[in-house]
Amino acid sequence: MRQILSRRELRADRWRYPGEHGDGPQVQALAELLAAVAPAAPVGVRLAPADEVERLAPFVPHLELVIVHFDSVGDGRGYSQAQLLRDRLGYRGELRAAGAVRRDQLFLLARCGFDSFEFAAGEDPGAALARLDAYSVAYQRSSGTLVSPDLRA
């Protein structure tokens, strides 16, 4: 079973990704969600780096999980997708960073609005938790809820 760091706790993931079998709600690709007549609850969607976040606007009230996939550590499009989801579309559900996610990215990912993380192979999610408190000062405002309230202004 996949382990994720969610809201500062390590837990088993209850969602099934495309192609996985078993119990739990199914995560859909953006194209599948857009083709659905009426989304079933709960709704989980996976965004690829090139997906347009604005296409999720009509579904935001129904979404329980949005997974933003990072193809590589250097690909910053997921940070922008998270900011758009939180600030422009008003999404308040679980926002997960997945794929090429390393613990040294955790603080900045959280400031962009991510509140759960599926780490790349070889990363220790338990050790990554300390990265959320790595800095005591930030100069930009934050969309995240996992960082200290003093750092969100």
Secondary structure per residue as TSV (DSSP state, phi and psi in degrees):
chain	resnum	aa	ss	phi	psi
A	1	M	-	360.0	141.1
A	2	R	-	-72.3	134.7
A	3	Q	E	-104.6	134.8
A	4	I	E	-128.7	156.1
A	5	L	E	-97.1	114.6
A	6	S	E	-130.1	120.1
A	7	R	T	48.7	49.5
A	8	R	T	68.6	19.5
A	9	E	E	-132.5	139.8
A	10	L	E	-84.4	126.5
A	11	R	E	-149.4	163.8
A	12	A	E	-76.3	140.3
A	13	D	-	-79.5	130.0
A	14	R	-	-90.6	-10.4
A	15	W	-	-86.6	150.1
A	16	R	B	-106.5	130.0
A	17	Y	-	-83.0	162.3
A	18	P	T	-53.1	132.0
A	19	G	T	90.9	-11.8
A	20	E	-	-90.3	147.3
A	21	H	-	-114.7	161.2
A	22	G	S	127.6	-164.2
A	23	D	S	-84.8	163.9
A	24	G	S	102.8	159.5
A	25	P	-	-68.8	150.4
A	26	Q	B	-93.0	131.9
A	27	V	E	-83.0	137.1
A	28	Q	E	-110.1	153.8
A	29	A	E	-74.9	158.3
A	30	L	H	-55.9	-43.2
A	31	A	H	-60.5	-38.6
A	32	E	H	-65.6	-42.6
A	33	L	H	-63.3	-42.8
A	34	L	H	-66.2	-28.7
A	35	A	H	-83.6	-14.4
A	36	A	-	-68.9	139.7
A	37	V	S	-69.5	-52.2
A	38	A	S	-140.0	122.3
A	39	P	-	-64.6	137.8
A	40	A	-	-83.5	149.7
A	41	A	S	-97.7	145.0
A	42	P	S	-76.1	154.4
A	43	V	E	-110.4	129.3
A	44	G	E	-125.3	138.8
A	45	V	E	-134.5	147.3
A	46	R	E	-112.5	126.0
A	47	L	E	-100.7	131.1
A	48	A	-	-83.0	161.2
A	49	P	T	-55.3	-32.4
A	50	A	T	-91.8	-1.8
A	51	D	-	-68.4	143.6
A	52	E	-	-86.8	114.3
A	53	V	G	-60.4	-35.3
A	54	E	G	-59.2	-23.3
A	55	R	G	-68.2	-14.9
A	56	L	G	-83.3	-10.5
A	57	A	G	-48.0	-47.7
A	58	P	G	-70.1	-15.5
A	59	F	G	-98.1	-10.8
A	60	V	G	-50.0	-43.3
A	61	P	G	-63.8	-20.1
A	62	H	G	-98.6	-10.5
A	63	L	E	-82.0	131.5
A	64	E	E	-104.7	-27.5
A	65	L	E	-143.7	133.0
A	66	V	E	-123.9	122.8
A	67	I	E	-103.6	121.8
A	68	V	E	-102.0	118.5
A	69	H	E	-92.7	132.3
A	70	F	E	-105.3	116.5
A	71	D	S	-73.0	-32.2
A	72	S	S	-147.6	161.1
A	73	V	T	-61.9	-34.4
A	74	G	T	-84.0	-1.5
A	75	D	-	-86.8	111.3
A	76	G	-	-93.4	3.3
A	77	R	H	-61.9	-32.3
A	78	G	H	-63.5	-33.1
A	79	Y	H	-62.9	-43.5
A	80	S	H	-67.1	-39.9
A	81	Q	H	-60.0	-42.5
A	82	A	H	-63.2	-46.0
A	83	Q	H	-60.0	-43.5
A	84	L	I	-64.1	-42.9
A	85	L	I	-60.2	-47.9
A	86	R	I	-73.9	-48.6
A	87	D	I	-86.5	-43.1
A	88	R	I	-88.6	-41.6
A	89	L	S	-94.6	-10.1
A	90	G	-	71.1	24.7
A	91	Y	-	-69.1	129.8
A	92	R	-	-120.7	2.1
A	93	G	S	-77.7	-169.3
A	94	E	E	-69.5	130.2
A	95	L	E	-120.8	112.5
A	96	R	E	-111.0	132.3
A	97	A	E	-92.1	130.0
A	98	A	E	-140.0	161.7
A	99	G	E	101.8	-128.0
A	100	A	S	-81.7	66.7
A	101	V	-	-108.0	123.7
A	102	R	-	-112.2	155.4
A	103	R	G	-64.7	-26.8
A	104	D	G	-73.8	-8.6
A	105	Q	G	-91.4	-11.9
A	106	L	H	-57.0	-46.0
A	107	F	H	-59.4	-47.3
A	108	L	H	-70.1	-36.5
A	109	L	H	-61.3	-43.4
A	110	A	H	-64.3	-37.1
A	111	R	H	-67.4	-24.8
A	112	C	T	-84.3	-6.7
A	113	G	T	119.3	-5.7
A	114	F	-	-70.0	138.3
A	115	D	-	-125.7	1.5
A	116	S	E	-144.4	155.5
A	117	F	E	-143.2	132.3
A	118	E	-	-114.3	111.9
A	119	F	-	-83.9	157.9
A	120	A	-	-64.1	157.3
A	121	A	T	-55.5	137.9
A	122	G	T	92.8	-12.6
A	123	E	-	-86.7	142.8
A	124	D	-	-98.4	106.6
A	125	P	H	-59.6	-34.6
A	126	G	H	-64.4	-42.5
A	127	A	H	-70.3	-25.9
A	128	A	H	-69.4	-26.6
A	129	L	G	-55.9	-35.9
A	130	A	G	-63.6	-21.5
A	131	R	G	-68.2	-21.5
A	132	L	G	-65.2	-25.1
A	133	D	G	-109.9	24.3
A	134	A	S	-69.6	-27.6
A	135	Y	-	-124.4	145.9
A	136	S	S	-106.4	-6.8
A	137	V	-	-136.1	137.6
A	138	A	-	-137.7	144.0
A	139	Y	S	-100.9	-13.6
A	140	Q	S	-109.2	156.7
A	141	R	-	-70.4	164.2
A	142	S	-	-128.1	146.3
A	143	S	-	-95.0	-4.7
A	144	G	-	-87.4	159.4
A	145	T	S	-114.3	-7.3
A	146	L	S	-87.2	-18.1
A	147	V	S	-86.5	162.9
A	148	S	-	-53.4	139.2
A	149	P	G	-56.1	-29.4
A	150	D	G	-66.2	-21.5
A	151	L	G	-96.6	2.1
A	152	R	-	-92.2	-14.8
A	153	A	-	-65.7	360.0
